[in-house]
Amino acid sequence: MIIGLTGGIGSGKTTVAKIFSKFQNTTVYYADIEAKKLMITSNVIKENMINEFGENTYINGQLNTTHIADIVFNDKEKLKTLNEIVHPEVYKHLTQFVEKNKNKDYILYENAILFENKSDSFCDKIITVTAPIDIRINRVIERDKVSSKSVKTRIQNQWNNDLKIMQSNYVIKNKKLKDTEKQVFKIHNILTNQL
């Protein structure tokens, strides 16, 4: 069973995924982390990225994230192009991961843009993580050391939370860690009781 886990930037998807990862016989695929690794290791991605975004895309073999962010978060077409370059390779990698872990009770597939890139189509169930907008903005400012304006631009490039919630099986409200943990345990119990 593949369980999609999504939510807007700063909602706390990774925190929620880490709580899920503590359960026995489950595993987590972090799409953002794997995508970043593939952007450095996959020759197919590298070649397409340089063709599309220029020679400054990589510095000493490392992805120049500031250069990419400046381009894609100010141009929806460029963001779409970036996803079209990276997503097929991530999907291949995910397919291998699923095959390797098919004995697990379920695989949690953490992906910030699960709906945006239509990855929801291969999930059995979907969980959306939400948090108040001010908390989300403050979390990202603290985590990424960026301006409030920069965070708001990123939020505008993602689907509205209401749209995500409407297409989800479960919603986790992530404000206080203790409450979040209770919600995760409840969902885990529901998922494993269905097996």
Salt bridges, closest charged atoms under 4 A:
GLU34 OE2 - LYS37 NZ 3.55
GLU52 OE2 - LYS78 NZ 3.03
GLU84 OE2 - LYS80 NZ 3.38
GLU89 OE2 - LYS92 NZ 3.18
GLU99 OE2 - LYS102 NZ 2.60
GLU116 OE2 - LYS164 NZ 3.91
ASP144 OD1 - ARG143 NE 2.85
ASP144 OD2 - ARG154 NH1 3.02
